């Protein structure tokens, strides 16, 4: 249940972040756009609701790590079925209707498992994690936008990948935030002219799976105090 609430809160937060990145566009306040962006659902209030039941939220599958494009016309999320194999799914808004979610397969079979894909706030890149052996070779990869498709996947050439890592997401200035699996800590890699030559601890006492806001004025984490089950 706690995971469910975190996922629902994250969906809302990511949607609001996407809205903020396109706030200068006139269609922002169009009620039909907002409704379509919620897969035909009425935007929730203060009470958490299941997101897109039967389409995104499917019985027998665990969904997490949701990300929208800045225009809110693409959505990416991770899902694991009963076999425990993670996939990145995507859906696109076409003529006011969302397409049926499909598996992205960014690495085209070069890696067995792909998950936790997050769209850069600029919309031109997606960072994701991929691996062959769980808790064995998780690394950060990315794809760049090529008009209506994505480039071949590239493993990030950075000290970020000197560790087993996942949950990569970027701020508007390009800084990458991620979680170290082995150290169970959050780190970030500053953007140095498109390169990431160094990494630093985020410095939060508790928390994993950090999602940074575009302007880095807040970060969402999945947190639990030491010896605390809440």
C-alpha positions as CSV (number, residue, x, y, z in Angstrom):
1,X,0.0,0.0,0.0
2,X,2.8,2.4,0.9
3,X,4.4,1.8,-2.6
4,X,1.0,2.5,-4.2
5,X,0.7,5.9,-2.5
6,X,4.2,6.8,-3.5
7,X,3.6,5.9,-7.1
8,X,0.4,7.9,-7.2
9,X,2.1,10.9,-5.6
10,X,4.9,10.6,-8.1
11,X,2.6,10.5,-11.0
12,X,1.0,13.8,-9.8
13,X,4.3,15.4,-9.2
14,X,5.7,14.4,-12.5
15,X,2.6,15.7,-14.3
16,X,2.9,19.0,-12.5
17,X,6.6,19.3,-13.4
18,X,5.7,18.6,-17.0
19,X,3.1,21.3,-16.8
20,X,5.6,23.8,-15.4
21,X,8.1,23.2,-18.3
22,X,5.4,24.1,-20.8
23,X,3.6,26.8,-18.8
24,X,4.3,29.4,-21.5
25,X,2.2,27.5,-24.1
26,X,-1.4,28.7,-24.5
27,X,-2.9,25.2,-24.5
28,X,-1.8,24.7,-20.9
29,X,-5.2,25.7,-19.4
30,X,-7.2,23.8,-22.0
31,X,-9.4,21.5,-19.9
32,X,-9.6,18.9,-22.7
33,X,-5.7,18.8,-22.7
34,X,-5.6,18.1,-19.0
35,X,-8.3,15.5,-19.2
36,X,-6.5,13.7,-22.1
37,X,-3.3,13.8,-20.2
38,X,-4.9,11.9,-17.4
39,X,-6.0,9.2,-19.8
40,X,-9.6,10.5,-19.8
41,X,-9.7,10.6,-16.0
42,X,-10.7,13.6,-14.0
43,X,-7.5,15.0,-12.3
44,X,-7.5,13.8,-8.7
45,X,-7.9,16.0,-5.7
46,X,-6.3,15.3,-2.3
47,X,-7.3,11.6,-2.3
48,X,-5.1,9.2,-4.2
49,X,-6.7,7.3,-7.0
50,X,-5.4,4.5,-9.2
51,X,-4.0,6.0,-12.4
52,X,-5.4,4.7,-15.7
53,X,-6.8,1.4,-14.4
54,X,-6.8,-1.4,-17.0
55,X,-4.4,0.6,-19.3
56,X,-1.4,1.7,-17.3
57,X,-2.3,0.2,-13.9
58,X,-2.9,-3.5,-14.8
59,X,-3.8,-6.3,-12.4
60,X,-0.9,-8.7,-11.9
61,X,1.7,-6.1,-12.9
62,X,3.7,-3.7,-10.7
63,X,4.0,-0.2,-12.3
64,X,6.4,2.5,-11.2
65,X,8.9,5.2,-12.3
66,X,6.5,7.3,-14.4
67,X,7.7,10.1,-16.6
68,X,6.0,12.5,-19.0
69,X,7.4,14.5,-21.9
70,X,7.4,18.3,-21.5
71,X,4.4,18.6,-23.9
72,X,2.6,15.9,-21.9
73,X,2.0,14.0,-25.1
74,X,4.3,11.0,-24.2
75,X,4.4,8.9,-21.1
76,X,7.0,6.3,-20.1
77,X,6.7,4.0,-17.1
78,X,8.2,0.7,-15.8
79,X,6.2,-2.4,-15.3
80,X,7.0,-5.9,-13.9
81,X,4.7,-8.8,-14.4
82,X,4.5,-12.0,-12.4
83,X,7.8,-13.2,-14.0
84,X,9.6,-10.2,-12.3
85,X,11.1,-9.0,-15.6
86,X,11.1,-5.2,-15.9
87,X,10.2,-3.4,-19.1
88,X,9.9,0.3,-20.0
89,X,6.5,1.0,-21.6
90,X,5.4,4.0,-23.5
91,X,2.2,5.6,-24.7
92,X,1.6,8.7,-27.0
93,X,-1.2,11.1,-27.2
94,X,-2.6,11.1,-30.7
95,X,-5.6,13.2,-31.7
96,X,-6.8,13.4,-28.1
97,X,-6.4,9.6,-27.4
98,X,-3.6,7.8,-25.7
99,X,-2.2,4.8,-27.6
100,X,-2.1,1.4,-26.0
101,X,1.2,1.1,-24.0
102,X,4.0,-0.8,-25.8
103,X,7.4,-2.0,-24.7
104,X,10.1,0.6,-25.6
105,X,13.1,-1.8,-26.0
106,X,15.6,1.0,-26.2
107,X,18.7,-1.3,-26.3
108,X,17.1,-3.6,-28.9
109,X,18.1,-6.7,-27.0
110,X,21.7,-5.6,-26.1
111,X,20.5,-5.7,-22.4
112,X,18.0,-8.2,-21.1
113,X,16.2,-5.7,-18.8
114,X,15.4,-2.0,-19.0
115,X,13.6,0.0,-16.4
116,X,13.2,3.5,-14.8
117,X,13.2,5.7,-17.9
118,X,12.9,9.4,-17.3
119,X,12.5,12.1,-19.9
120,X,14.9,15.1,-19.6
121,X,13.0,18.3,-18.9
122,X,14.0,19.5,-22.3
123,X,12.4,16.5,-23.9
124,X,15.4,15.6,-26.1
125,X,16.8,12.7,-24.1
126,X,15.7,9.8,-22.0
127,X,17.9,8.3,-19.2
128,X,17.1,4.8,-18.1
129,X,18.8,1.9,-16.3
130,X,19.5,-1.5,-17.9
131,X,21.1,-4.8,-16.8
132,X,21.5,-8.5,-17.6
133,X,21.9,-9.8,-14.0
134,X,20.0,-8.2,-11.1
135,X,22.3,-6.6,-8.5
136,X,25.1,-7.4,-10.9
137,X,25.5,-4.9,-13.7
138,X,22.9,-2.1,-13.5
139,X,24.1,0.9,-15.4
140,X,22.8,4.2,-16.7
141,X,22.0,4.4,-20.5
142,X,20.3,7.1,-22.6
143,X,18.7,7.7,-26.0
144,X,18.4,11.0,-27.9
145,X,15.4,12.2,-29.7
146,X,15.5,12.0,-33.5
147,X,12.3,13.7,-34.7
148,X,9.6,11.1,-34.2
149,X,11.8,8.3,-32.8
150,X,14.8,7.7,-30.5
151,X,18.5,7.1,-31.3
152,X,20.3,3.9,-30.5
153,X,20.9,3.4,-26.8
154,X,24.3,4.6,-25.4
155,X,25.7,3.6,-22.0
156,X,26.7,6.8,-20.2
157,X,30.5,7.3,-20.3
158,X,31.0,8.6,-16.7
159,X,32.1,7.6,-13.2
160,X,28.4,7.3,-12.6
161,X,28.7,3.8,-14.1
162,X,31.6,2.7,-12.0
163,X,29.0,1.5,-9.5
164,X,25.7,-0.5,-9.8
165,X,23.2,2.3,-10.3
166,X,19.6,3.0,-11.2
167,X,16.8,5.6,-11.1
168,X,18.6,8.2,-13.3
169,X,16.9,11.5,-13.9
170,X,18.0,14.9,-14.9
171,X,17.4,18.6,-13.9
172,X,16.9,21.2,-16.5
173,X,20.6,22.2,-16.5
174,X,21.5,18.6,-17.3
175,X,22.8,17.5,-13.9
176,X,22.0,13.8,-13.4
177,X,20.6,12.4,-10.1
178,X,20.7,8.6,-9.4
179,X,20.8,6.0,-6.7
180,X,23.8,3.7,-5.9
181,X,22.5,0.2,-5.3
182,X,25.6,-1.0,-3.6
183,X,26.0,2.0,-1.3
184,X,22.3,2.6,-0.9
185,X,22.8,6.4,-1.3
186,X,21.7,9.1,-3.8
187,X,24.3,10.8,-5.9
188,X,24.4,13.4,-8.6
189,X,26.8,14.1,-11.5
190,X,27.1,17.8,-12.5
191,X,26.8,18.6,-16.2
192,X,30.2,19.8,-17.5
193,X,29.5,20.9,-21.1
194,X,27.7,17.6,-21.8
195,X,30.1,15.4,-19.9
196,X,29.9,13.9,-16.4
197,X,33.4,13.5,-15.1
198,X,32.6,13.6,-11.4
199,X,29.9,12.4,-8.9
200,X,28.9,13.7,-5.5
201,X,26.6,12.5,-2.7
202,X,23.3,14.3,-2.6
203,X,23.8,14.5,1.2
204,X,20.3,13.5,2.4
205,X,20.4,11.4,5.5
206,X,17.5,9.1,4.5
207,X,16.1,8.4,1.1
208,X,16.5,6.5,-2.2
209,X,15.1,6.8,-5.7
210,X,15.5,10.6,-5.7
211,X,13.6,12.5,-8.4
212,X,14.9,16.0,-8.9
213,X,12.7,18.9,-9.9
214,X,13.7,20.7,-13.1
215,X,15.0,23.7,-11.3
216,X,16.5,21.6,-8.4
217,X,14.4,23.4,-5.8
218,X,13.1,20.1,-4.4
219,X,13.7,16.4,-4.6
220,X,11.2,13.6,-4.1
221,X,12.6,10.5,-2.3
222,X,11.4,7.1,-1.1
223,X,12.6,7.5,2.5
224,X,12.6,5.5,5.7
225,X,14.4,6.3,8.9
226,X,16.8,3.8,10.3
227,X,14.9,1.0,12.2
228,X,11.6,2.6,11.2
229,X,9.1,0.5,9.2
230,X,7.0,3.5,8.1
